[in-house]
Structure formats: C-alpha cells, structure tokens
Amino acid sequence: MMETNYIIIGLVLTAVIVLIIWLIRRNQKDRKDFERTVNQSELNLKKHKEDDI
C-alpha cells in the first residue's frame, strides 16, 4: 500500500486556496473596472443627448 504524503497534500491545498483567493480578488477588481466603464459610457450618452437639444 502507498503511504499518504501529507506534505504534498498540504502544498496542493495551500496552492488551491491561494489560487481561489487570487481569483476572487481579480474578479472584484475586474467588476469595479467594468462598472466604471459602464458608468462612464452612460455619462457620455447623456452628454450627447443634451447636446442634441
């Protein structure tokens, strides 16, 4: 039978946890950038509509 290598299991679990945390933070940053872009484009649309009046 094979012995369980707890060091390798620990390293893999640590790497998975770090990856998940990095992905969550990246997603939050991307969401903020997306919201900023959408808000900016809405402001530009309102400005153009006011210019037409």
Beta strands, then each sheet from edge to edge (+ up, - down):
end
